């Protein structure tokens, strides 16, 4: 085996031996590991690029062991990431179990790279922003498939997966390609074990209830796993009740001749009271969303060539009422969006490195009561007696990009160039990066990336009382520079990063005065400078984990003084900490704390511009686990802090829940 594989720059885990599990390949998807001890009998490894190899399914009963040189193994044939440097880890399943996390949004809140702004709790609705970008500037990927909503970033994170099926969450900042102006949130799902069944029940204050059933089955080269859940609450204040349903299924099949097939399908339904979500003047707003998505990915290697293709579809229905259950009110914001995405990628490995050619196409269409061009014949909204889609719009976009990767000793280099195509023009995109590993566990990376984003349908066409749209908006563009260093040794790890983004044609909703309407405005530039640091220690002893993270960010603006709804309301200072201990053998106690200081202002109930207040949150979990059973009690906002992520929207002042998990 070739020793140079061990010099790959990506951080990884060390395995002592093959797992001898039927679904070993499926469980290793998107993970990189070092194997220092291998059984004498094993399968052949298909040597792909110097960056990654594809481990085929195997089975062995031999127990004799030999010490071998290190070799990296991954369950992904091709490098799936589009970012120029290493993705930023946010969550790993092995660490998430002990934390007081009940939703993807709660996990993202702990990352210094993410500004999570919630309108309701327990994942009802939240906006995800990366390093000063808006929620519309963030792409969302599920298992390497882009499901970003073209209508609004409010709906991009509406994915039918619960935290129990998510294996990792990463952030890709500075991503060349369509949509990911500021970066991308990437969620990956994997089964807990090759074959298992898991059930969870929990309940608590405000009529909260949650039930989840998930499991997997593996037979030879085929693995199937899925999950279904129901979450509800009566609400922590007036008109904040919700009912959420999720169903998700993923299957993988490794064919010796045809290649690897990875399919997923999911459905989500949300009904929730939206107290003041979009206007404090209307406390009785109400919203229903329905999301269906599916995708199929294929990977195959033929000698020096490697191929990957994907086909994806997503439908999102959104029914919004300004006044809940009031038939006398005019129906408001009814949307029906469809997304189709196709991608094809080929890699060629040669003495000069690995050269890739990638092409993507996406089609987005919307029927709406307000967004788009007027329809010649209105279409009825299903399930609503007097509601009609009166507008519609569609658009075609594409991308073609050439990429090359080369590793020379301890150095690695990457470069890409291409273009993003849309109806009225073409925008060039490119990326350059270099990495250096001076010693084991230490990696230093430098990158520059140009990215872009097309305006959403809401940016272009949303017009209502108090809001003025702008159909002449141009695509946003940015160049992001990153310098990152990370170090790992045994249980210790630390990372620091400096970034600078030069944004052009930035889109935001602004208000020039307290009496004026909100306008969809295009600023000429917005530059963002930030620094982040994280560090910590993890072990299997009494001290399970102790981590600290801090992020600071600054943005400037070129235009005059006005009230910004999104672009200038960024998280200026953010500090988070986690402390977890295990005692009495089966008991763990974990605390997470955060300090948040937001830049910007909002209009309060009296109509006056008000600056955001700095606030601190403290969450905790006490858990007992033995064999197949785990019991836990969670406390969120234990100190009963009064705070808001959006001006005037009150968040819960403390919420206690408890539950049990049974896994076989």
C-alpha positions in Angstrom: 0.0 0.0 0.0 1.2 3.5 -0.9 2.3 5.6 2.1 1.5 8.9 0.4 -2.2 8.3 1.1 -1.5 9.0 4.8 -0.3 12.5 4.0 -3.7 13.6 2.8 -4.5 16.9 4.5 -8.1 16.1 5.7 -8.5 15.4 9.4 -9.6 11.9 10.1 -10.3 9.2 12.7 -8.1 6.2 13.3 -9.5 2.6 13.1 -7.9 -0.4 14.7 -9.5 -2.9 12.4 -12.2 -3.5 9.8 -15.6 -3.4 11.5 -16.6 -6.7 9.9 -20.1 -5.2 9.6 -22.2 -5.7 6.4 -22.8 -2.0 6.1 -19.3 -0.8 6.8 -19.2 1.1 3.5 -22.5 2.8 4.1 -21.5 3.9 7.6 -18.3 5.3 6.4 -19.9 7.6 3.8 -18.3 11.0 3.8 -15.9 10.1 6.6 -12.1 9.7 6.3 -10.2 7.4 8.6 -6.7 6.0 9.1 -6.5 2.2 9.2 -3.4 1.1 11.1 -4.2 -2.6 11.6 -6.0 -4.7 8.9 -7.1 -8.3 8.8 -5.0 -10.5 6.5 -8.1 -11.2 4.4 -9.7 -8.1 3.0 -11.3 -6.6 -0.1 -9.5 -4.8 -2.9 -9.5 -1.0 -2.6 -10.3 0.9 -5.8 -7.6 3.6 -5.8 -9.3 6.8 -6.9 -7.7 10.2 -6.5 -4.8 10.8 -4.2 -7.4 12.6 -2.1 -9.9 9.8 -1.7 -10.5 6.1 -2.3 -13.6 4.0 -2.5 -13.9 1.1 0.0 -15.9 -1.8 -1.4 -18.2 -4.0 0.6 -16.5 -7.0 2.2 -16.8 -9.7 4.8 -14.0 -11.6 6.6 -13.9 -14.0 9.5 -10.1 -14.0 9.8 -8.9 -12.9 13.2 -5.1 -12.8 12.5 -3.8 -9.2 12.5 -0.8 -7.5 10.9 0.5 -4.0 11.4 0.5 -2.1 8.0 1.3 1.3 6.8 -1.4 3.9 7.1 -4.0 4.2 4.3 -6.9 6.5 4.0 -10.4 5.1 3.3 -13.5 7.0 2.5 -16.9 5.9 1.3 -17.2 8.7 -1.3 -15.7 8.0 -4.7 -15.3 11.7 -5.6 -14.5 14.8 -3.4 -18.0 16.1 -3.0 -17.2 19.5 -1.5 -17.3 22.6 -3.7 -15.4 24.7 -1.2 -11.7 25.7 -1.8 -10.6 24.8 1.7 -11.6 22.3 4.3 -15.2 22.5 5.6 -15.8 23.8 9.1 -17.2 21.1 11.5 -20.3 22.1 13.4 -21.7 18.9 14.8 -20.6 15.2 15.1 -23.1 12.6 16.2 -20.7 11.1 18.8 -20.6 14.5 20.6 -24.2 15.5 20.1 -25.9 12.8 22.2 -24.9 14.4 25.5 -25.7 18.0 24.5 -29.1 19.6 25.2 -30.0 19.7 21.5 -33.4 18.9 20.1 -33.2 20.4 16.6 -30.7 21.2 13.8 -31.2 24.9 14.6 -30.0 24.3 18.2 -26.8 22.7 17.0 -26.1 25.5 14.6 -26.5 28.1 17.3 -23.3 26.9 19.0 -21.1 27.5 15.9 -19.2 30.8 15.8 -19.6 30.8 12.0 -23.4 30.8 12.0 -25.9 33.5 13.0 -29.1 31.6 13.8 -32.2 33.9 14.1 -35.3 32.1 15.3 -38.8 33.3 15.1 -40.1 30.3 17.0 -38.6 27.6 19.2 -37.9 23.9 18.6 -37.1 24.4 14.9 -40.4 26.0 13.9 -38.7 28.6 11.7 -35.3 30.1 11.7 -33.0 32.0 9.3 -29.5 30.6 8.8 -26.7 33.1 8.0 -23.0 32.4 7.5 -20.4 35.0 8.5 -22.4 38.1 7.8 -24.3 36.9 4.9 -28.1 36.9 4.9 -30.3 33.8 5.0 -30.9 34.2 1.3 -27.1 34.0 0.7 -26.8 30.6 2.4 -27.2 27.3 0.4 -28.5 24.2 2.1 -27.3 20.7 1.1 -28.6 17.3 2.3 -26.3 14.4 1.5 -24.4 16.4 -1.2 -27.6 17.5 -2.9 -28.6 21.2 -3.1 -32.2 21.8 -2.0 -31.9 25.6 -1.6 -35.3 27.3 -2.0 -35.4 29.9 -4.9 -38.4 31.7 -3.4 -36.9 32.6 0.0 -34.2 31.5 2.4 -36.9 31.3 5.1 -37.8 27.9 3.6 -34.4 26.5 2.6 -33.8 24.7 5.9 -37.2 23.0 5.8 -35.8 19.6 5.5 -37.5 16.4 6.7 -34.7 15.1 8.9 -34.4 15.1 12.7 -31.2 15.3 14.7 -31.1 11.6 15.4 -30.4 10.6 11.8 -27.8 13.4 11.2 -24.3 12.2 11.4 -22.4 15.4 10.7 -23.1 19.1 10.0 -20.4 21.2 8.3 -20.1 24.7 7.0 -18.6 25.4 3.6 -17.6 29.1 3.5 -16.5 30.7 0.3 -18.2 28.3 -2.1 -18.0 28.8 -5.8 -21.2 28.0 -7.6 -24.9 28.9 -7.7 -26.6 30.2 -4.6 -23.9 29.9 -2.0 -22.8 33.5 -1.9 -21.8 33.4 1.7 -21.4 29.6 2.0 -23.4 26.4 2.5 -24.7 24.3 5.4 -24.2 20.6 4.7 -26.2 18.0 6.5 -25.3 14.3 6.2 -27.4 11.4 7.4 -26.2 7.9 8.3 -27.7 5.0 10.3 -26.5 4.4 13.9 -25.6 0.8 13.1 -26.0 -1.5 10.1 -29.2 -2.9 11.6 -31.1 -1.3 14.5 -34.4 0.1 15.8 -34.6 3.3 17.8 -37.6 4.9 19.5 -37.7 8.2 21.4 -40.5 9.9 23.4 -40.3 13.2 25.2 -42.5 15.9 26.7 -42.5 19.0 28.8 -43.7 22.5 29.4 -46.2 24.3 27.2 -47.8 21.1 26.1 -44.7 19.9 24.3 -44.6 16.4 22.9 -42.2 14.6 20.6 -42.0 11.1 19.2 -39.5 9.6 16.8 -39.0 6.1 15.3 -36.0 5.3 13.2 -34.0 2.3 12.2 -31.9 0.5 9.5 -31.6 -2.9 7.9 -28.6 -4.1 5.9 -28.3 -7.1 3.6 -25.0 -7.7 1.8 -24.5 -4.7 -0.5 -27.8 -3.0 0.3 -28.7 -0.7 3.2 -32.0 1.0 4.0 -32.7 3.3 6.8 -35.4 5.8 7.7 -37.1 7.8 10.3 -40.5 9.4 11.2 -41.4 11.9 13.8 -44.0 14.2 15.3 -43.4 17.3 17.4 -46.0 19.7 18.8 -46.6 22.3 21.4 -49.4 24.5 22.7 -47.0 27.5 22.5 -45.0 29.5 25.1 -47.1 32.6 24.4 -50.2 33.6 22.4 -50.3 32.1 18.9 -47.0 30.2 19.0 -48.4 26.7 18.9 -47.1 24.3 16.3 -47.4 20.8 14.8 -44.5 19.3 12.8 -44.3 16.0 11.0 -41.2 14.5 9.3 -40.7 11.3 7.3 -37.3 10.4 5.7 -36.0 7.3 3.9 -32.5 6.7 2.4 -31.1 3.7 0.6 -27.7 2.7 -0.7 -26.7 -0.1 -3.0 -23.1 -0.9 -4.1 -23.1 -2.8 -7.4 -19.7 -4.4 -8.4 -20.4 -3.5 -12.0 -22.9 -0.7 -12.2 -21.4 1.5 -9.4 -22.8 3.0 -6.2 -26.4 4.2 -5.9 -27.6 6.6 -3.2 -31.3 7.6 -3.0 -33.3 9.6 -0.6 -36.9 10.7 -0.2 -38.6 12.9 2.4 -41.8 14.6 3.4 -42.5 17.4 5.9 -45.6 19.2 7.2 -45.6 22.2 9.5 -48.5 24.1 10.9 -47.6 27.0 13.3 -48.9 30.2 14.8 -46.7 33.0 13.6 -47.1 35.6 16.3 -45.6 38.8 14.8 -43.3 36.8 12.5 -43.3 39.3 9.6 -45.1 42.3 11.2 -45.5 43.1 14.9 -48.8 44.8 13.9 -50.4 41.4 13.3 -50.0 39.0 16.2 -52.4 36.4 14.8 -50.4 35.4 11.7 -50.5 31.7 10.7 -48.5 29.6 8.3 -48.6 26.1 6.9 -45.8 24.5 4.8 -45.5 21.2 3.0 -42.2 20.0 1.6 -41.5 16.9 -0.5 -38.0 16.1 -1.8 -36.2 13.2 -3.5 -32.8 12.6 -5.1 -30.7 9.9 -6.7 -26.9 9.9 -6.9 -24.7 7.6 -8.8 -20.9 7.0 -8.6 -18.7 4.8 -10.7 -14.9 4.4 -11.4 -13.5 3.1 -14.6 -9.7 2.9 -14.5 -8.4 6.5 -14.3 -11.8 8.0 -14.8 -14.4 8.6 -12.0 -18.0 9.7 -12.6 -20.7 11.1 -10.4 -24.2 12.3 -11.3 -27.3 13.3 -9.4 -31.0 14.1 -10.1 -33.0 16.0 -7.5 -36.6 17.3 -7.1 -38.1 19.5 -4.3 -41.7 20.8 -4.0 -42.6 23.4 -1.3 -46.1 24.6 -0.6 -46.5 27.6 1.7 -49.9 29.0 2.8 -49.7 32.1 4.9 -52.6 34.0 6.6 -52.1 37.5 8.0 -55.1 36.9 10.4 -55.5 33.3 11.5 -58.9 31.7 10.6 -60.5 35.0 9.5 -62.3 34.3 6.3 -63.0 38.0 5.9 -59.3 38.7 5.3 -57.9 38.6 1.8 -55.7 35.4 1.4 -52.1 36.3 1.7 -48.8 34.8 0.4 -49.8 31.4 -1.0 -46.9 29.8 -2.9 -46.2 26.6 -4.8 -42.6 26.2 -5.8 -40.8 23.4 -7.7 -37.1 22.8 -8.0 -35.3 20.3 -10.4 -31.6 19.9 -10.2 -29.3 17.8 -12.4 -25.5 17.5 -12.1 -22.8 15.5 -13.9 -19.2 15.3 -12.9 -16.1 13.5 -14.2 -12.6 13.2 -12.6 -9.5 12.1 -14.4 -6.4 11.0 -12.4 -3.0 11.4 -14.0 0.6 12.1 -13.0 -0.1 15.9 -12.8 -2.9 15.5 -10.3 -6.7 15.1 -10.6 -8.7 17.1 -13.1 -12.5 17.5 -12.8 -15.2 18.8 -15.1 -18.5 19.6 -13.4 -21.8 20.7 -15.0 -25.0 21.6 -13.1 -28.5 22.7 -14.3 -31.4 23.8 -12.2 -35.0 24.8 -13.0 -37.1 26.7 -10.5 -40.8 27.5 -10.9 -43.4 29.2 -8.7 -47.1 29.8 -8.7 -48.0 32.5 -6.2 -50.7 34.9 -5.0 -48.2 37.7 -5.3 -44.8 36.7 -6.7 -44.0 36.7 -10.4 -45.9 37.8 -13.6 -49.7 37.8 -13.7 -51.2 34.6 -15.0 -53.7 34.6 -17.9 -55.9 32.2 -15.9 -55.7 32.0 -12.0 -55.1 28.6 -10.5 -56.9 27.4 -7.4 -55.0 26.8 -4.2 -55.7 23.2 -3.1 -57.5 23.0 0.2 -58.3 26.7 0.4 -61.9 27.7 -0.6 -61.3 31.2 -1.9 -57.5 31.4 -2.5 -55.9 31.5 -6.0 -52.5 31.6 -7.5 -52.6 34.7 -9.7 -48.9 35.0 -10.5 -46.1 32.7 -11.8 -42.5 32.7 -12.8 -39.8 30.3 -13.9 -36.1 30.4 -14.5 -33.3 28.2 -15.8 -29.7 28.4 -14.4 -26.6 26.4 -15.0 -22.9 26.1 -14.2 -19.9 24.7 -15.9 -16.6 24.5 -14.0 -13.1 23.0 -14.5 -11.2 22.0 -11.4 -7.7 20.7 -10.7 -6.2 19.2 -7.5 -2.5 18.3 -6.9 -0.7 17.1 -3.9 3.1 17.4 -3.6 4.5 16.0 -0.4 3.1 18.0 2.5 1.5 20.6 0.2 -1.8 20.5 -1.6 -3.2 22.8 -4.3 -6.6 23.4 -5.8 -7.8 25.7 -8.6 -11.1 26.0 -10.5 -12.6 28.3 -13.1 -16.0 28.4 -14.8 -19.1 30.3 -15.3 -22.7 30.5 -13.9 -25.3 31.0 -16.6 -28.8 32.6 -16.2 -31.3 34.2 -18.5 -29.7 37.6 -19.0 -26.0 36.9 -18.6 -23.0 34.9 -17.4 -20.9 35.4 -14.3 -17.4 33.9 -14.0 -16.6 32.0 -10.8 -13.2 30.7 -9.7 -11.4 29.4 -6.7 -7.7 29.1 -5.6 -6.4 27.3 -2.5 -3.3 25.9 -1.0 -2.7 23.8 2.1 0.4 22.8 4.1 0.9 20.2 6.8 4.2 21.0 8.5 3.7 18.3 11.1 1.2 15.6 12.1 -2.1 17.1 13.2 -1.4 20.6 12.0 -2.8 22.0 8.8 -2.6 25.5 7.4 -4.9 26.6 4.5 -5.2 29.7 2.4 -8.0 30.3 -0.2 -9.7 32.9 -2.4 -13.1 32.2 -3.9 -15.5 34.1 -6.1 -19.2 33.3 -5.6 -22.6 34.7 -6.7 -26.3 34.6 -5.9 -29.4 35.3 -8.0 -32.2 37.3 -6.4 -35.0 35.2 -4.9 -38.5 35.5 -6.3 -39.4 37.4 -3.1 -36.6 39.9 -3.7 -37.8 40.5 -7.2 -41.6 40.5 -6.9 -42.9 40.8 -3.3 -45.2 43.8 -3.1 -47.8 44.4 -0.3 -48.8 47.0 2.1 -45.6 48.5 3.5 -43.3 46.6 1.0 -42.0 47.6 -2.5 -40.2 45.0 -4.7 -37.6 45.6 -7.3 -37.8 43.4 -10.5 -34.5 44.9 -11.8 -32.2 43.5 -9.2 -28.9 42.1 -10.4 -27.0 39.0 -9.1 -24.9 39.5 -6.0 -21.2 38.8 -6.3 -18.5 38.3 -3.8 -14.8 37.4 -3.4 -13.9 35.7 -0.1 -10.4 35.3 1.3 -9.7 32.8 4.0 -6.7 31.9 6.2 -7.2 29.0 8.5 -5.1 26.9 10.8 -6.1 23.8 12.7 -4.3 21.4 15.1 -5.3 18.1 16.6 -3.4 15.9 19.0 -5.0 13.1 21.0 -8.0 14.6 22.7 -7.0 18.3 22.1 -8.0 20.3 19.1 -8.0 24.0 18.1 -8.6 26.1 15.0 -8.4 29.7 14.1 -9.5 31.6 11.0 -9.3 35.0 9.5 -11.7 35.9 6.6 -12.5 38.9 4.5 -15.4 39.1 2.0 -15.8 41.8 -0.7 -19.5 41.9 -1.6 -21.0 43.7 -4.6 -24.6 44.4 -5.6 -25.8 43.3 -2.1 -29.6 42.9 -1.8 -31.5 43.9 1.3 -34.9 45.2 2.5 -34.4 48.7 3.9 -36.4 51.4 5.5 -35.3 55.0 4.9 -37.3 56.4 7.8 -39.8 55.3 10.4 -42.7 56.5 8.1 -41.5 55.0 4.8 -42.1 51.6 3.4 -39.6 48.7 3.2 -37.8 48.6 -0.2 -35.9 45.8 -1.9 -32.7 47.7 -2.4 -29.3 46.9 -4.1 -26.3 48.3 -2.3 -23.2 48.8 -4.3 -20.9 47.1 -1.8 -20.6 45.5 1.6 -17.3 44.3 2.9 -17.1 41.9 5.9 -14.1 41.1 8.1 -14.1 38.4 10.7 -12.0 36.3 13.0 -12.9 33.0 14.7 -11.3 30.7 17.2 -12.3 27.4 18.7 -10.6 24.9 20.9 -11.3 22.1 23.4 -10.6 18.8 24.9 -12.5 15.5 24.6 -12.0 12.2 26.3 -13.8 9.0 27.6 -13.1 9.8 31.2 -14.8 12.0 33.8 -14.3 15.1 31.7 -16.1 14.2 28.5 -15.7 17.5 26.8 -14.7 21.1 27.4 -14.8 23.5 24.5 -14.7 27.3 23.8 -15.4 29.2 20.7 -15.4 32.9 19.8 -16.3 34.9 16.7 -16.0 38.6 15.9 -17.3 40.3 12.8 -17.4 43.7 11.3 -19.2 45.0 8.1 -19.2 48.4 6.4 -21.8 49.9 4.1 -21.5 52.4 1.3 -25.0 53.8 1.2 -26.5 56.4 3.5 -28.2 55.9 6.9 -31.2 53.6 6.8 -32.7 50.7 8.7 -31.6 47.4 7.4 -33.9 44.4 7.8 -31.2 41.7 7.3 -27.8 42.6 5.7 -26.6 44.9 8.5 -28.2 43.0 11.5 -25.2 40.7 11.9 -23.7 39.0 15.0 -20.9 41.2 16.0 -19.6 39.2 19.0 -20.4 35.5 19.7 -18.9 33.3 22.3 -20.0 29.8 23.2 -18.8 27.1 25.6 -19.6 23.5 26.4 -18.8 21.5 29.5 -19.7 17.8 29.9 -18.8 15.3 32.6 -19.6 11.6 33.3 -19.9 10.2 36.8 -21.4 7.2 38.6 -20.5 5.3 35.4 -23.9 5.9 33.6 -24.7 9.6 34.3 -23.6 12.6 32.2 -24.2 16.3 32.8 -23.6 18.7 29.9 -24.0 22.5 29.9 -23.8 24.8 26.9 -23.6 28.6 27.2 -23.6 31.4 24.7 -23.1 35.2 24.8 -24.5 37.1 21.8 -24.0 40.7 20.8 -25.9 41.8 17.6 -25.3 44.8 15.5 -28.2 46.7 14.1 -31.6 48.2 15.1 -35.3 47.3 14.9 -38.6 49.2 15.2 -40.1 48.6 18.7 -43.8 48.5 19.6 -43.8 52.3 20.0 -42.4 52.8 16.5 -38.9 53.9 17.6 -35.6 52.5 16.2 -34.0 50.4 19.0 -30.6 48.8 19.2 -30.4 45.0 19.9 -29.4 44.1 23.5 -26.6 41.7 24.3 -27.9 38.5 25.9 -26.6 35.2 27.3 -28.2 31.8 27.2 -27.6 28.7 29.3 -28.8 25.2 28.4 -28.3 21.9 30.2 -28.9 18.1 29.9 -28.7 15.4 32.6 -28.8 11.9 31.1 -28.6 8.3 32.4 -27.7 5.6 29.9 -27.2 1.9 30.2 -27.4 -0.9 27.6 -30.4 -0.1 25.4 -32.0 2.6 27.5 -31.3 6.4 27.9 -33.2 8.8 30.0 -32.6 12.6 29.9 -33.9 15.9 31.2 -33.2 19.1 29.2 -33.4 22.7 30.3 -33.3 25.5 27.7 -32.7 29.1 28.7 -32.3 28.0 32.3 -31.6 31.5 33.5 -35.0 32.8 32.0 -33.2 35.4 29.9 -35.5 37.8 28.0 -34.2 38.0 24.4 -35.1 38.1 20.8 -33.3 37.3 17.5 -35.7 39.5 15.6 -36.8 42.8 17.1 -39.9 42.4 19.2 -40.4 38.7 18.8 -40.3 37.2 22.3 -38.5 33.9 22.8 -39.2 31.4 25.6 -38.0 32.4 29.0 -37.0 28.8 30.0 -38.3 25.5 28.7 -37.9 22.2 30.5 -38.5 18.8 28.8 -37.6 15.2 29.5 -37.6 12.0 27.5 -36.4 8.4 27.0 -34.7 6.6 24.1 -34.7 2.9 23.5 -32.3 1.4 20.9 -32.0 -2.2 19.8 
